[in-house]
Structure formats: C-alpha cells, structure tokens
Amino acid sequence: MKSDPKKVRGILANREAAAHSKKRKSQYLLDLEHQVNFLEKDITLMQEKEMLLENAKSMLIDEKKEFMIRLESLEQQAKLHDEIKSPKATTTLNEQLSVEAQRLKEVLASNEQLSVEVQRLKMAIGDVMHNDGYQIDPNILQQLTINESDKPQTSKQL
C-alpha cells in the first residue's frame, strides 16, 4: 500500500502546526505567570505604601489634636492676659496665637494631602486587583511614579 504524497505532506504540516501552536501556548502561559508575579509584587508594595501612609495620617491626626489643645490653651492665656496686661502684651500674645493657628492650618492641609494620597493608593490597588486584562495599565504605574516623586516632605514642628 503506497502513501499518497499529498496526504503525507498534509499530515507533516499539521504536526508542525500543532507543535508550533503548543510552543506558542507554553510561551503565553509563561508570560502570564511572569505578569501575575509582577502584579502580586506590585500589589504588595502598594499595600505597604498604604500602611505607611495610614500610619503617617494617624500621627498627623494625633499631632492635630495636640495642636488644638495647645491652641485652646493659648486662647485661654490670651484672654487672661487681655484682662490683666496692657494692649501691647495682648498684641504679642495675639501674634503668637496667629503663628500657632497658621501652623495648625499647615498640619491640617498636610493631613488632607495624606488622606487624598491614601485614597488614591486604595483606588490604584483596587484597579490592579480587579483588572480583567493581562496587561498592566501603564498610566497607573506612571501616576504612582510621578506622584511618589511629587510627594511633599513633612516634618514635625513643635
């Protein structure tokens, strides 16, 4: 029984196509595994950043409470000095009170910036975790990189 050369060529071509398809599928799965690993590491880093920002926010809230107590104390002192001292002494206390109020406003603004950053990170983490596709959204990563370099440096002033 002789084999038809066309059938033999067709069978060989099908085998080669199947082997090529299997190789492409293996490479695709490998790429997906690498991408999953990258995304898992990225999520972990974002969660760590979120925790750090939450801690910083908590510290700023505590600092704000301390400043509010201090402000109330200064206001009480100013009232006492208004009753006892001359207008010149009152002016000095009012200036101190104004300086302290300005510092409290700065702390409050910084606290609000941290709150916005925490919310942005939470949304970014949600976007990465719920992303249906297999491609990383380059805009999210670029925004994180840009925002990380633009982040204001805060320092505790007492």
Residue pairs with C-beta under 8 A, 6 or more apart in sequence:
32 134
35 134
35 135
35 136
38 136
39 128
39 131
39 136
42 128
42 136
42 141
43 125
43 128
43 129
46 121
46 124
46 125
46 128
46 144
47 125
49 121
50 118
50 121
50 122
50 125
53 114
53 117
53 118
53 121
54 118
56 114
56 154
57 111
57 114
57 115
57 118
60 107
60 110
60 111
60 114
60 154
61 111
63 107
63 156
64 104
64 107
64 108
64 111
67 100
67 103
67 104
67 107
68 104
70 100
71 97
71 100
71 101
71 104
74 93
74 96
74 97
74 100
75 97
77 93
78 90
78 93
78 94
78 97
81 89
81 90
81 93
82 90
82 93
103 157
110 152
110 154
113 152
114 154
117 147
117 151
120 147
124 140
124 143
124 144
127 137
127 140
128 136
128 137
128 140
131 137
